[in-house]
Amino acid sequence: MKEIEEYPELSYVFNRRSIRKFKQQPVPNNMIEVLLKAAMAAPSAMNNQPWEFVVIDDPKILGKVRQQMIFGRQETPLAIAVCGNKRKARNKFSATDFWIQDCSAATQNILLCASSLGLGSVWLGVHPVKIFSAGISRILKLPRHIKPLCIIYLGYPDQEKAAHTKYTEKNVHWQSFGNQGSEEVTS
Ligand SMILES: Cc1cc2nc3c(=O)[nH]c(=O)nc-3n(C[C@H](O)[C@H](O)[C@H](O)COP(=O)(O)O)c2cc1C
């Protein structure tokens, strides 16, 4: 396994860390637009694109979000709430819960795009914690069919974190669960 420094073209992936200290410098609108374009470049089940994004840069609303998110109390100049639209999530298998995977893919695209733009970010889980979902829905005035998946805090980082991967061979199985070697399995 090569070291991560040997993949400079992937530095934005390995440099992405959860940043929990931000400068108050605002994130320019053109950057916000790129982040949203990256979000909406994500794959989605049956190409339903069941996502909605609430961009929050009003300090009053950011303050309310901070109050609600007990694991996200840090000051941030910008937050994006990634939400699933249950009306767009309908499909022939009645598998409406795909919105969770679709919105997670969009979220990760935002985090990676932020990393490549030199912005810091942190993913704050909302769904499926009922008290967080109810609070965020109230603050952002979400209609009943719009479900908040997470809040992303974004901004210029005011802390440094080393690039990393949590790669461990133990988590990798070849052909079937429990096979740790990559050699061909004959039976
Ligand atoms: C679904 C999800 C929910 C998370 N919720 C929170 C949260 O509420 N507060 C927080 O500070 N970090 C949260 N995180 C960030 C994780 O704590 C972080 O990714 C993990 O500690 C690994 O660190 P890294 O992102 O720097 O690799 C969440 C991440 C995910 C994927």
The ligand as an SDF file (V2000), in Angstrom:
LIG
                    3D

 31 33  0  0  0  0  0  0  0  0999 V2000
  -23.3110   10.9150    9.9290 C   0  0  0  0  0  0  0  0  0  0  0  0
  -22.2600   11.7620   10.6350 C   0  0  0  0  0  0  0  0  0  0  0  0
  -22.6240   12.5160   11.7240 C   0  0  0  0  0  0  0  0  0  0  0  0
  -21.6710   13.3310   12.3600 C   0  0  0  0  0  0  0  0  0  0  0  0
  -22.0870   14.1360   13.3910 N   0  0  0  0  0  0  0  0  0  0  0  0
  -21.2000   14.9710   13.9790 C   0  0  0  0  0  0  0  0  0  0  0  0
  -21.6270   15.8890   14.9810 C   0  0  0  0  0  0  0  0  0  0  0  0
  -22.7950   15.9730   15.3380 O   0  0  0  0  0  0  0  0  0  0  0  0
  -20.6940   16.7200   15.5190 N   0  0  0  0  0  0  0  0  0  0  0  0
  -19.3720   16.6910   15.1320 C   0  0  0  0  0  0  0  0  0  0  0  0
  -18.5760   17.4700   15.6640 O   0  0  0  0  0  0  0  0  0  0  0  0
  -18.9350   15.8290   14.1780 N   0  0  0  0  0  0  0  0  0  0  0  0
  -19.8120   14.9750   13.5820 C   0  0  0  0  0  0  0  0  0  0  0  0
  -19.3990   14.1400   12.5750 N   0  0  0  0  0  0  0  0  0  0  0  0
  -17.9740   14.1150   12.1780 C   0  0  0  0  0  0  0  0  0  0  0  0
  -17.2520   12.9080   12.7630 C   0  0  0  0  0  0  0  0  0  0  0  0
  -17.1000   13.0640   14.1570 O   0  0  0  0  0  0  0  0  0  0  0  0
  -15.8640   12.7730   12.0680 C   0  0  0  0  0  0  0  0  0  0  0  0
  -16.0610   12.5290   10.7060 O   0  0  0  0  0  0  0  0  0  0  0  0
  -15.0060   11.6730   12.6520 C   0  0  0  0  0  0  0  0  0  0  0  0
  -14.6420   11.9640   13.9950 O   0  0  0  0  0  0  0  0  0  0  0  0
  -13.7180   11.4300   11.8420 C   0  0  0  0  0  0  0  0  0  0  0  0
  -12.9330   12.5890   11.7290 O   0  0  0  0  0  0  0  0  0  0  0  0
  -12.5620   13.2250   10.2970 P   0  0  0  0  0  0  0  0  0  0  0  0
  -13.8520   13.6910    9.6650 O   0  0  0  0  0  0  0  0  0  0  0  0
  -11.6240   14.3640   10.5780 O   0  0  0  0  0  0  0  0  0  0  0  0
  -11.9250   12.1520    9.4550 O   0  0  0  0  0  0  0  0  0  0  0  0
  -20.3250   13.3160   11.9270 C   0  0  0  0  0  0  0  0  0  0  0  0
  -19.9710   12.5520   10.8050 C   0  0  0  0  0  0  0  0  0  0  0  0
  -20.9290   11.7970   10.1580 C   0  0  0  0  0  0  0  0  0  0  0  0
  -20.5480   11.0180    8.9040 C   0  0  0  0  0  0  0  0  0  0  0  0
  1  2  1  0
  2  3  1  0
  2 30  2  0
  3  4  2  0
  4  5  1  0
  4 28  1  0
  5  6  2  0
  6  7  1  0
  6 13  1  0
  7  8  2  0
  7  9  1  0
  9 10  1  0
 10 11  2  0
 10 12  1  0
 12 13  2  0
 13 14  1  0
 14 15  1  0
 14 28  1  0
 15 16  1  0
 16 17  1  0
 16 18  1  0
 18 19  1  0
 18 20  1  0
 20 21  1  0
 20 22  1  0
 22 23  1  0
 23 24  1  0
 24 25  2  0
 24 26  1  0
 24 27  1  0
 28 29  2  0
 29 30  1  0
 30 31  1  0
M  END
$$$$
